[in-house]
Amino acid sequence: TVVDLGFGQELANYGEYSGAPSESLTYNYAKTILELMTQEKHPDGKVLIIGGGIANFTNVAETFKGIIRALRAFRSRILDHNIKIYVRRAGPNYQEGLNLMRDLATELSIPIDVYGPELHMTAVVSMALGKSRNNDDIA
């Protein structure tokens, strides 16, 4: 999606997980991504997109718990590096997972935009890249 929108040169890291990973695995995975993201600052800040399609058997709430633990650990670095976070997920227990992310944004006072299946992943990526602030002009 990032490349399709013409921002391939801006993509620093891409990774994904599947297969119902544990909280511990998603924590370590997210920690690695955040370590890489916070090695150097960018004058415009950075964007972290946590997203995907509709999971079939991955418990979204459980996998988000590991990501949330990593985001808590990196709170000061996220703020220091001006990292904006976008979340888009659906699947088993996605509503609980999205609520956990919304609560985290409030708890840590970090910028996290949270979406479920009501918004297509292409729209979320477009917003994250500053292409659009709404879904009206996104095909």
GUSEFI-623166 format. One record per atom (N, C-alpha, C): x, y, z; chain; residue in three letters; atom name; residue number from 1. Coordinates in pm, 1 decimal, always signed. Last residue first. Layout:
N
[rec [X Y Z] A ALA CA NUM];
...
END
This chain:
139
[rec [-942.0 +600.0 -302.1] A ALA N 139];
[rec [-1009.4 +490.6 -374.4] A ALA CA 139];
[rec [-980.1 +356.9 -310.0] A ALA C 139];
[rec [-1005.7 +881.3 -120.7] A ILE N 138];
[rec [-921.1 +763.0 -127.0] A ILE CA 138];
[rec [-997.6 +650.4 -193.8] A ILE C 138];
[rec [-1147.7 +1105.3 -55.1] A ASP N 137];
[rec [-1075.6 +1105.2 -181.4] A ASP CA 137];
[rec [-979.8 +985.9 -194.4] A ASP C 137];
[rec [-1276.9 +1045.2 +192.6] A ASP N 136];
[rec [-1353.4 +1086.5 +76.1] A ASP CA 136];
[rec [-1277.8 +1073.6 -55.9] A ASP C 136];
[rec [-1160.8 +989.2 +433.8] A ASN N 135];
[rec [-1174.2 +876.9 +341.9] A ASN CA 135];
[rec [-1239.6 +917.7 +210.1] A ASN C 135];
[rec [-923.9 +1240.2 +536.6] A ASN N 134];
[rec [-1051.7 +1170.0 +544.1] A ASN CA 134];
[rec [-1056.8 +1065.4 +434.5] A ASN C 134];
[rec [-684.0 +1343.9 +497.2] A ARG N 133];
[rec [-731.2 +1345.0 +635.7] A ARG CA 133];
[rec [-867.3 +1280.6 +649.1] A ARG C 133];
[rec [-417.8 +1226.3 +292.0] A SER N 132];
[rec [-557.8 +1263.0 +309.2] A SER CA 132];
[rec [-592.7 +1261.5 +456.6] A SER C 132];
[rec [-142.7 +1206.2 +302.5] A LYS N 131];
[rec [-207.3 +1219.1 +172.0] A LYS CA 131];
[rec [-350.3 +1267.3 +184.1] A LYS C 131];
[rec [+1.6 +1152.7 +529.0] A GLY N 130];
[rec [-36.9 +1291.0 +504.5] A GLY CA 130];
[rec [-103.9 +1312.9 +371.3] A GLY C 130];
[rec [+49.8 +896.8 +595.7] A LEU N 129];
[rec [+148.6 +959.3 +508.5] A LEU CA 129];
[rec [+113.5 +1103.3 +472.6] A LEU C 129];
[rec [-177.8 +836.6 +739.4] A ALA N 128];
[rec [-48.1 +832.5 +808.0] A ALA CA 128];
[rec [+59.4 +904.1 +727.0] A ALA C 128];
[rec [-371.4 +845.7 +536.4] A MET N 127];
[rec [-373.3 +944.5 +645.1] A MET CA 127];
[rec [-236.8 +951.6 +713.2] A MET C 127];
[rec [-287.1 +620.3 +387.2] A SER N 126];
[rec [-292.3 +753.6 +326.1] A SER CA 126];
[rec [-292.3 +863.2 +431.8] A SER C 126];
[rec [-324.9 +417.1 +575.0] A VAL N 125];
[rec [-189.6 +446.1 +526.0] A VAL CA 125];
[rec [-185.8 +584.7 +463.8] A VAL C 125];
[rec [-605.3 +432.8 +596.4] A VAL N 124];
[rec [-521.0 +456.9 +714.0] A VAL CA 124];
[rec [-378.5 +491.3 +671.4] A VAL C 124];
[rec [-684.3 +365.2 +338.3] A ALA N 123];
[rec [-718.6 +496.3 +392.4] A ALA CA 123];
[rec [-631.4 +530.5 +512.1] A ALA C 123];
[rec [-591.2 +102.0 +322.1] A THR N 122];
[rec [-539.8 +203.1 +228.8] A THR CA 122];
[rec [-567.4 +344.3 +279.7] A THR C 122];
[rec [-752.9 -30.7 +507.8] A MET N 121];
[rec [-610.4 -11.0 +537.6] A MET CA 121];
[rec [-548.6 +95.7 +446.7] A MET C 121];
[rec [-1074.4 +120.2 +556.4] A HIS N 120];
[rec [-984.5 +33.8 +480.4] A HIS CA 120];
[rec [-838.6 +68.0 +512.9] A HIS C 120];
[rec [-1271.5 +127.8 +839.4] A LEU N 119];
[rec [-1183.4 +206.1 +753.5] A LEU CA 119];
[rec [-1083.1 +112.3 +686.4] A LEU C 119];
[rec [-1404.2 -58.0 +985.5] A GLU N 118];
[rec [-1485.5 +45.2 +921.2] A GLU CA 118];
[rec [-1403.1 +131.1 +826.0] A GLU C 118];
[rec [-1235.4 -226.0 +1123.7] A PRO N 117];
[rec [-1268.5 -261.6 +985.3] A PRO CA 117];
[rec [-1355.6 -159.5 +913.3] A PRO C 117];
[rec [-1082.2 +39.2 +1315.4] A GLY N 116];
[rec [-1119.2 -99.9 +1295.7] A GLY CA 116];
[rec [-1154.8 -123.5 +1150.1] A GLY C 116];
[rec [-829.0 +258.1 +1443.1] A TYR N 115];
[rec [-937.8 +226.2 +1351.7] A TYR CA 115];
[rec [-960.1 +75.6 +1346.0] A TYR C 115];
[rec [-671.7 +521.3 +1613.9] A VAL N 114];
[rec [-714.4 +381.2 +1617.5] A VAL CA 114];
[rec [-837.1 +359.5 +1529.9] A VAL C 114];
[rec [-382.8 +705.5 +1659.1] A ASP N 113];
[rec [-512.5 +702.4 +1591.4] A ASP CA 113];
[rec [-550.5 +555.9 +1574.9] A ASP C 113];
[rec [-194.3 +831.1 +1912.3] A ILE N 112];
[rec [-232.5 +704.3 +1850.1] A ILE CA 112];
[rec [-371.5 +720.1 +1791.0] A ILE C 112];
[rec [+42.4 +1018.1 +2065.6] A PRO N 111];
[rec [-53.6 +1024.3 +1955.2] A PRO CA 111];
[rec [-76.0 +887.3 +1890.8] A PRO C 111];
[rec [+35.9 +985.0 +2423.2] A ILE N 110];
[rec [+107.4 +973.1 +2296.1] A ILE CA 110];
[rec [+3.9 +968.1 +2183.6] A ILE C 110];
[rec [-33.0 +968.2 +2696.5] A SER N 109];
[rec [-35.7 +1096.1 +2624.1] A SER CA 109];
[rec [+53.7 +1091.1 +2500.1] A SER C 109];
[rec [-66.4 +729.7 +2825.1] A LEU N 108];
[rec [+70.3 +774.7 +2799.6] A LEU CA 108];
[rec [+79.8 +911.6 +2734.4] A LEU C 108];
[rec [-350.9 +713.0 +2848.9] A GLU N 107];
[rec [-262.6 +687.2 +2962.9] A GLU CA 107];
[rec [-123.7 +746.4 +2943.3] A GLU C 107];
[rec [-437.3 +757.8 +2583.9] A THR N 106];
[rec [-474.7 +849.5 +2691.7] A THR CA 106];
[rec [-378.3 +836.4 +2809.5] A THR C 106];
[rec [-323.3 +538.2 +2456.0] A ALA N 105];
[rec [-297.7 +673.7 +2406.2] A ALA CA 105];
[rec [-327.3 +776.9 +2513.8] A ALA C 105];
[rec [-440.0 +328.1 +2600.7] A LEU N 104];
[rec [-295.7 +351.8 +2609.4] A LEU CA 104];
[rec [-260.5 +493.4 +2564.3] A LEU C 104];
[rec [-704.4 +340.3 +2515.2] A ASP N 103];
[rec [-672.9 +366.2 +2656.3] A ASP CA 103];
[rec [-525.4 +398.1 +2674.3] A ASP C 103];
[rec [-664.6 +261.9 +2249.7] A ARG N 102];
[rec [-718.8 +395.5 +2280.2] A ARG CA 102];
[rec [-686.9 +435.4 +2424.1] A ARG C 102];
[rec [-571.5 -0.4 +2290.9] A MET N 101];
[rec [-485.3 +99.4 +2226.1] A MET CA 101];
[rec [-534.1 +241.6 +2254.2] A MET C 101];
[rec [-797.5 -116.8 +2406.9] A LEU N 100];
[rec [-670.7 -116.1 +2480.8] A LEU CA 100];
[rec [-576.1 -10.8 +2422.8] A LEU C 100];
[rec [-974.9 -91.2 +2192.7] A ASN N 99];
[rec [-998.4 -15.5 +2316.4] A ASN CA 99];
[rec [-873.0 -9.5 +2402.5] A ASN C 99];
[rec [-859.2 -275.2 +2018.5] A LEU N 98];
[rec [-862.3 -133.4 +1981.5] A LEU CA 98];
[rec [-888.1 -45.7 +2103.3] A LEU C 98];
[rec [-904.6 -513.7 +2166.3] A GLY N 97];
[rec [-769.4 -469.2 +2132.7] A GLY CA 97];
[rec [-763.8 -321.6 +2097.7] A GLY C 97];
[rec [-1184.3 -523.1 +2169.8] A GLU N 96];
[rec [-1109.5 -514.2 +2295.4] A GLU CA 96];
[rec [-968.7 -461.7 +2269.8] A GLU C 96];
[rec [-1223.8 -549.8 +1894.0] A GLN N 95];
[rec [-1278.5 -433.7 +1964.6] A GLN CA 95];
[rec [-1209.2 -413.7 +2098.7] A GLN C 95];
[rec [-1103.4 -794.5 +1824.3] A TYR N 94];
[rec [-1042.5 -669.3 +1779.2] A TYR CA 94];
[rec [-1095.2 -549.0 +1856.2] A TYR C 94];
[rec [-1162.9 -1061.6 +1876.3] A ASN N 93];
[rec [-1139.6 -971.2 +1989.2] A ASN CA 93];
[rec [-1076.8 -837.4 +1948.1] A ASN C 93];
[rec [-1067.2 -1161.2 +1555.2] A PRO N 92];
[rec [-1112.6 -1203.6 +1688.4] A PRO CA 92];
[rec [-1068.0 -1107.5 +1799.0] A PRO C 92];
[rec [-1061.7 -863.2 +1346.5] A GLY N 91];
[rec [-1049.3 -1006.6 +1370.4] A GLY CA 91];
[rec [-1096.5 -1040.8 +1510.1] A GLY C 91];
[rec [-857.5 -579.4 +1266.1] A ALA N 90];
[rec [-986.6 -645.6 +1279.3] A ALA CA 90];
[rec [-961.6 -794.0 +1299.3] A ALA C 90];
[rec [-691.4 -260.7 +1277.1] A ARG N 89];
[rec [-694.8 -406.6 +1291.2] A ARG CA 89];
[rec [-837.9 -454.6 +1301.7] A ARG C 89];
[rec [-473.9 -3.5 +1282.2] A ARG N 88];
[rec [-592.3 -51.7 +1210.5] A ARG CA 88];
[rec [-589.7 -203.7 +1217.6] A ARG C 88];
[rec [-316.0 +276.8 +1415.2] A VAL N 87];
[rec [-352.8 +137.5 +1436.8] A VAL CA 87];
[rec [-477.7 +107.5 +1355.6] A VAL C 87];
[rec [-43.4 +492.7 +1407.8] A TYR N 86];
[rec [-173.6 +460.5 +1350.0] A TYR CA 86];
[rec [-197.9 +311.3 +1367.4] A TYR C 86];
[rec [+150.1 +730.0 +1576.2] A ILE N 85];
[rec [+112.9 +589.3 +1562.0] A ILE CA 85];
[rec [-28.6 +577.8 +1507.4] A ILE C 85];
[rec [+430.0 +935.3 +1540.5] A LYS N 84];
[rec [+283.6 +928.3 +1535.1] A LYS CA 84];
[rec [+245.7 +784.4 +1503.1] A LYS C 84];
[rec [+707.0 +1044.5 +1708.4] A ILE N 83];
[rec [+649.5 +931.1 +1636.0] A ILE CA 83];
[rec [+497.9 +932.9 +1651.6] A ILE C 83];
[rec [+915.3 +1219.5 +1804.4] A ASN N 82];
[rec [+794.6 +1267.9 +1737.1] A ASN CA 82];
[rec [+732.5 +1159.3 +1648.2] A ASN C 82];
[rec [+1118.1 +1138.8 +1961.4] A HIS N 81];
[rec [+1138.2 +1123.0 +1817.4] A HIS CA 81];
[rec [+1015.6 +1163.8 +1735.8] A HIS C 81];
[rec [+1011.4 +1182.4 +2213.0] A ASP N 80];
[rec [+1135.0 +1250.3 +2175.7] A ASP CA 80];
[rec [+1159.4 +1246.0 +2024.8] A ASP C 80];
[rec [+794.5 +1001.6 +2214.9] A LEU N 79];
[rec [+772.2 +1145.8 +2221.4] A LEU CA 79];
[rec [+893.8 +1223.3 +2173.1] A LEU C 79];
[rec [+936.9 +761.6 +2201.4] A ILE N 78];
[rec [+832.0 +790.4 +2103.4] A ILE CA 78];
[rec [+805.6 +940.7 +2099.3] A ILE C 78];
[rec [+1094.3 +781.4 +2429.7] A ARG N 77];
[rec [+1159.9 +783.5 +2298.9] A ARG CA 77];
[rec [+1059.6 +812.6 +2187.0] A ARG C 77];
[rec [+899.1 +759.4 +2628.4] A SER N 76];
[rec [+979.7 +881.4 +2619.7] A SER CA 76];
[rec [+1049.8 +891.7 +2484.3] A SER C 76];
[rec [+786.7 +495.4 +2567.8] A ARG N 75];
[rec [+709.0 +619.0 +2568.7] A ARG CA 75];
[rec [+794.8 +743.6 +2549.2] A ARG C 75];
[rec [+879.7 +238.2 +2562.5] A PHE N 74];
[rec [+943.3 +334.7 +2472.6] A PHE CA 74];
[rec [+874.2 +470.6 +2472.9] A PHE C 74];
[rec [+720.2 +92.8 +2733.6] A ALA N 73];
[rec [+864.2 +97.0 +2761.0] A ALA CA 73];
[rec [+934.5 +205.6 +2678.9] A ALA C 73];
[rec [+473.5 +119.0 +2602.8] A ARG N 72];
[rec [+493.2 +177.3 +2737.0] A ARG CA 72];
[rec [+642.7 +194.6 +2765.8] A ARG C 72];
[rec [+527.0 -29.6 +2372.5] A LEU N 71];
[rec [+499.7 +114.1 +2360.7] A LEU CA 71];
[rec [+515.3 +184.1 +2495.5] A LEU C 71];
[rec [+553.5 -286.3 +2486.5] A ALA N 70];
[rec [+668.6 -222.1 +2421.8] A ALA CA 70];
[rec [+647.1 -71.0 +2409.3] A ALA C 70];
[rec [+291.1 -325.8 +2575.3] A ARG N 69];
[rec [+402.0 -331.1 +2671.7] A ARG CA 69];
[rec [+526.2 -262.2 +2613.7] A ARG C 69];
[rec [+157.3 -316.8 +2331.3] A ILE N 68];
[rec [+132.8 -214.0 +2432.5] A ILE CA 68];
[rec [+244.5 -210.8 +2535.6] A ILE C 68];
[rec [+245.0 -553.2 +2216.2] A ILE N 67];
[rec [+278.1 -425.2 +2152.2] A ILE CA 67];
[rec [+261.9 -312.1 +2252.3] A ILE C 67];
[rec [+126.5 -735.8 +2391.7] A GLY N 66];
[rec [+271.8 -730.2 +2377.3] A GLY CA 66];
[rec [+318.0 -599.2 +2316.4] A GLY C 66];
[rec [-143.2 -675.8 +2348.3] A LYS N 65];
[rec [-87.3 -662.6 +2483.4] A LYS CA 65];
[rec [+65.4 -657.2 +2479.3] A LYS C 65];
[rec [-200.2 -743.1 +2085.9] A PHE N 64];
[rec [-180.9 -602.0 +2118.8] A PHE CA 64];
[rec [-120.7 -583.9 +2257.5] A PHE C 64];
[rec [-244.5 -1014.6 +2109.7] A THR N 63];
[rec [-121.8 -969.6 +2043.3] A THR CA 63];
[rec [-94.8 -822.5 +2072.2] A THR C 63];
[rec [-492.2 -1006.3 +2248.1] A GLU N 62];
[rec [-373.8 -1069.1 +2308.3] A GLU CA 62];
[rec [-245.1 -1022.8 +2241.9] A GLU C 62];
[rec [-659.6 -875.9 +2063.4] A ALA N 61];
[rec [-638.2 -818.9 +2197.0] A ALA CA 61];
[rec [-512.1 -876.6 +2260.6] A ALA C 61];
[rec [-656.6 -1055.0 +1843.3] A VAL N 60];
[rec [-603.1 -919.4 +1830.8] A VAL CA 60];
[rec [-571.8 -859.9 +1967.8] A VAL C 60];
[rec [-579.0 -1368.6 +1797.8] A ASN N 59];
[rec [-651.5 -1290.1 +1897.8] A ASN CA 59];
[rec [-588.5 -1150.5 +1902.1] A ASN C 59];
[rec [-599.2 -1509.3 +1483.9] A THR N 58];
[rec [-511.5 -1437.9 +1575.7] A THR CA 58];
[rec [-596.1 -1351.1 +1668.3] A THR C 58];
[rec [-764.7 -1613.1 +1294.2] A PHE N 57];
[rec [-755.1 -1684.5 +1421.1] A PHE CA 57];
[rec [-661.4 -1618.4 +1521.2] A PHE C 57];
[rec [-795.3 -1412.7 +1096.3] A ASN N 56];
[rec [-884.3 -1528.1 +1102.4] A ASN CA 56];
[rec [-883.3 -1593.6 +1239.2] A ASN C 56];
[rec [-797.2 -1057.1 +1080.6] A ALA N 55];
[rec [-735.0 -1181.3 +1124.7] A ALA CA 55];
[rec [-839.0 -1293.3 +1128.8] A ALA C 55];
[rec [-821.2 -846.6 +822.7] A ILE N 54];
[rec [-905.1 -909.9 +923.3] A ILE CA 54];
[rec [-844.3 -1045.0 +957.6] A ILE C 54];
[rec [-515.5 -668.3 +782.4] A GLY N 53];
[rec [-650.2 -704.2 +741.4] A GLY CA 53];
[rec [-730.0 -761.1 +857.3] A GLY C 53];
[rec [-331.8 -422.2 +966.7] A GLY N 52];
[rec [-348.0 -538.6 +882.6] A GLY CA 52];
[rec [-493.1 -559.2 +849.0] A GLY C 52];
[rec [-95.0 -239.3 +1166.4] A GLY N 51];
[rec [-219.5 -267.5 +1098.2] A GLY CA 51];
[rec [-217.8 -394.5 +1017.9] A GLY C 51];
[rec [+57.4 +20.0 +1274.9] A ILE N 50];
[rec [+31.9 -113.6 +1327.8] A ILE CA 50];
[rec [-99.8 -156.2 +1266.5] A ILE C 50];
[rec [+290.0 +240.6 +1169.6] A ILE N 49];
[rec [+158.7 +186.5 +1134.9] A ILE CA 49];
[rec [+152.5 +43.6 +1187.8] A ILE C 49];
[rec [+452.7 +519.1 +1272.0] A LEU N 48];
[rec [+446.3 +375.1 +1294.9] A LEU CA 48];
[rec [+304.3 +330.5 +1265.2] A LEU C 48];
[rec [+643.6 +782.8 +1148.2] A VAL N 47];
[rec [+511.4 +721.7 +1157.1] A VAL CA 47];
[rec [+528.0 +572.2 +1177.9] A VAL C 47];
[rec [+835.9 +1065.3 +1269.5] A LYS N 46];
[rec [+820.7 +936.4 +1203.6] A LYS CA 46];
[rec [+679.3 +884.6 +1226.3] A LYS C 46];
[rec [+965.3 +1399.2 +1210.0] A GLY N 45];
[rec [+909.6 +1292.9 +1292.0] A GLY CA 45];
[rec [+896.8 +1165.2 +1211.4] A GLY C 45];
[rec [+1101.3 +1568.1 +1049.9] A ASP N 44];
[rec [+955.5 +1569.2 +1038.4] A ASP CA 44];
[rec [+888.1 +1468.1 +1129.4] A ASP C 44];
[rec [+1369.8 +1510.2 +1104.7] A PRO N 43];
[rec [+1316.4 +1644.0 +1135.8] A PRO CA 43];
[rec [+1163.6 +1652.6 +1129.1] A PRO C 43];
[rec [+1428.3 +1211.2 +1278.4] A HIS N 42];
[rec [+1396.6 +1270.6 +1149.0] A HIS CA 42];
[rec [+1332.8 +1405.4 +1178.2] A HIS C 42];
[rec [+1684.7 +1051.0 +1473.4] A LYS N 41];
[rec [+1567.4 +1137.0 +1459.2] A LYS CA 41];
[rec [+1551.5 +1180.9 +1314.6] A LYS C 41];
[rec [+1776.9 +710.9 +1519.3] A GLU N 40];
[rec [+1805.2 +843.7 +1465.6] A GLU CA 40];
[rec [+1675.4 +921.8 +1452.9] A GLU C 40];
[rec [+1666.4 +503.7 +1668.9] A GLN N 39];
[rec [+1811.7 +518.9 +1661.9] A GLN CA 39];
[rec [+1852.3 +657.1 +1613.8] A GLN C 39];
[rec [+1399.3 +445.9 +1674.6] A THR N 38];
[rec [+1448.3 +553.5 +1761.7] A THR CA 38];
[rec [+1600.4 +564.1 +1764.4] A THR C 38];
[rec [+1346.9 +229.9 +1508.7] A MET N 37];
[rec [+1286.4 +360.5 +1478.4] A MET CA 37];
[rec [+1348.5 +474.7 +1556.8] A MET C 37];
[rec [+1480.4 +20.8 +1641.9] A LEU N 36];
[rec [+1527.0 +66.5 +1511.1] A LEU CA 36];
[rec [+1473.3 +206.1 +1479.2] A LEU C 36];
[rec [+1318.0 +2.6 +1870.7] A GLU N 35];
[rec [+1462.2 +27.8 +1883.7] A GLU CA 35];
[rec [+1519.0 +81.4 +1752.8] A GLU C 35];
[rec [+1073.6 -61.7 +1751.5] A LEU N 34];
[rec [+1089.0 +67.6 +1819.4] A LEU CA 34];
[rec [+1236.7 +101.7 +1842.0] A LEU C 34];
[rec [+1131.2 -321.6 +1656.6] A ILE N 33];
[rec [+1091.4 -214.8 +1563.1] A ILE CA 33];
[rec [+1114.3 -77.7 +1626.4] A ILE C 33];
[rec [+1184.1 -449.9 +1903.1] A THR N 32];
[rec [+1286.8 -442.6 +1798.7] A THR CA 32];
[rec [+1256.2 -331.3 +1699.9] A THR C 32];
[rec [+935.1 -426.1 +2027.9] A LYS N 31];
[rec [+1053.2 -364.6 +2089.4] A LYS CA 31];
[rec [+1164.8 -349.0 +1985.4] A LYS C 31];
[rec [+777.0 -586.2 +1863.4] A ALA N 30];
[rec [+752.0 -441.8 +1869.3] A ALA CA 30];
[rec [+871.3 -367.7 +1928.2] A ALA C 30];
[rec [+897.8 -837.7 +1924.7] A TYR N 29];
[rec [+889.6 -787.9 +1787.5] A TYR CA 29];
[rec [+872.8 -635.2 +1786.0] A TYR C 29];
[rec [+854.4 -859.0 +2198.2] A ASN N 28];
[rec [+990.9 -856.6 +2145.5] A ASN CA 28];
[rec [+996.2 -802.8 +2003.3] A ASN C 28];
[rec [+569.7 -857.3 +2198.3] A TYR N 27];
[rec [+646.5 -758.1 +2274.2] A TYR CA 27];
[rec [+787.9 -746.8 +2215.6] A TYR C 27];
[rec [+508.7 -1080.2 +2047.9] A THR N 26];
[rec [+474.2 -948.7 +1993.3] A THR CA 26];
[rec [+544.0 -836.7 +2068.8] A THR C 26];
[rec [+610.5 -1279.3 +2222.7] A LEU N 25];
[rec [+666.1 -1263.1 +2087.8] A LEU CA 25];
[rec [+632.8 -1126.5 +2030.1] A LEU C 25];
[rec [+445.7 -1239.5 +2447.8] A SER N 24];
[rec [+591.2 -1226.1 +2458.1] A SER CA 24];
[rec [+656.0 -1204.7 +2320.5] A SER C 24];
[rec [+193.9 -1302.0 +2350.3] A GLU N 23];
[rec [+219.8 -1166.9 +2400.6] A GLU CA 23];
[rec [+370.1 -1141.1 +2406.6] A GLU C 23];
[rec [+236.6 -1512.6 +2056.0] A SER N 22];
[rec [+211.6 -1486.5 +2197.4] A SER CA 22];
[rec [+237.4 -1340.4 +2232.2] A SER C 22];
[rec [+72.4 -1519.8 +1734.7] A PRO N 21];
[rec [+190.1 -1510.2 +1821.1] A PRO CA 21];
[rec [+152.6 -1474.2 +1964.5] A PRO C 21];
[rec [-99.8 -1638.4 +1521.3] A ALA N 20];
[rec [-138.5 -1622.5 +1661.4] A ALA CA 20];
[rec [-17.5 -1616.6 +1754.6] A ALA C 20];
[rec [-2.0 -1618.1 +1263.2] A GLY N 19];
[rec [+5.1 -1746.5 +1332.2] A GLY CA 19];
[rec [-24.2 -1738.5 +1479.8] A GLY C 19];
[rec [+211.3 -1333.6 +1201.2] A SER N 18];
[rec [+86.5 -1408.1 +1187.7] A SER CA 18];
[rec [+101.3 -1538.0 +1265.0] A SER C 18];
[rec [+356.6 -1014.5 +1136.6] A TYR N 17];
[rec [+347.9 -1137.2 +1214.2] A TYR CA 17];
[rec [+214.3 -1203.8 +1185.6] A TYR C 17];
[rec [+588.0 -812.8 +951.0] A GLU N 16];
[rec [+455.2 -860.9 +984.1] A GLU CA 16];
[rec [+465.7 -986.8 +1068.6] A GLU C 16];
[rec [+747.6 -510.4 +844.6] A GLY N 15];
[rec [+747.3 -643.6 +903.7] A GLY CA 15];
[rec [+605.8 -685.6 +930.9] A GLY C 15];
[rec [+964.6 -269.4 +724.4] A TYR N 14];
[rec [+836.3 -336.4 +707.3] A TYR CA 14];
[rec [+849.5 -473.0 +771.9] A TYR C 14];
[rec [+1116.8 +49.6 +738.8] A ASN N 13];
[rec [+1106.0 -88.4 +785.9] A ASN CA 13];
[rec [+967.8 -142.1 +754.8] A ASN C 13];
[rec [+1098.3 +280.0 +578.0] A ALA N 12];
[rec [+1224.8 +241.5 +640.6] A ALA CA 12];
[rec [+1223.8 +94.9 +682.4] A ALA C 12];
[rec [+966.4 +438.4 +308.5] A LEU N 11];
[rec [+948.8 +320.3 +392.1] A LEU CA 11];
[rec [+1083.9 +275.2 +447.2] A LEU C 11];
[rec [+1003.8 +634.3 +124.2] A GLU N 10];
[rec [+990.4 +676.3 +264.0] A GLU CA 10];
[rec [+983.4 +558.4 +361.6] A GLU C 10];
[rec [+994.5 +519.8 -121.1] A GLN N 9];
[rec [+1124.0 +573.2 -78.4] A GLN CA 9];
[rec [+1122.5 +616.3 +67.6] A GLN C 9];
[rec [+720.4 +466.4 -148.8] A GLY N 8];
[rec [+814.2 +356.8 -124.5] A GLY CA 8];
[rec [+948.8 +403.9 -73.8] A GLY C 8];
[rec [+502.2 +625.3 -198.2] A PHE N 7];
[rec [+588.4 +660.6 -86.5] A PHE CA 7];
[rec [+688.5 +550.8 -52.8] A PHE C 7];
[rec [+295.6 +574.6 -377.6] A GLY N 6];
[rec [+409.7 +653.9 -422.1] A GLY CA 6];
[rec [+506.0 +694.4 -312.4] A GLY C 6];
[rec [+100.5 +398.4 -313.8] A LEU N 5];
[rec [+67.5 +539.6 -296.6] A LEU CA 5];
[rec [+184.0 +632.2 -332.4] A LEU C 5];
[rec [+231.4 +157.2 -343.4] A ASP N 4];
[rec [+124.6 +191.2 -437.8] A ASP CA 4];
[rec [+86.9 +338.3 -430.8] A ASP C 4];
[rec [+391.8 +163.4 -113.4] A VAL N 3];
[rec [+453.9 +176.0 -245.2] A VAL CA 3];
[rec [+349.6 +217.6 -348.6] A VAL C 3];
[rec [+192.5 +125.7 +80.6] A VAL N 2];
[rec [+280.6 +241.8 +86.8] A VAL CA 2];
[rec [+343.1 +267.8 -50.1] A VAL C 2];
[rec [+82.3 -119.5 +0.0] A THR N 1];
[rec [+0.0 +0.0 +0.0] A THR CA 1];
[rec [+86.5 +125.5 +0.0] A THR C 1];
END
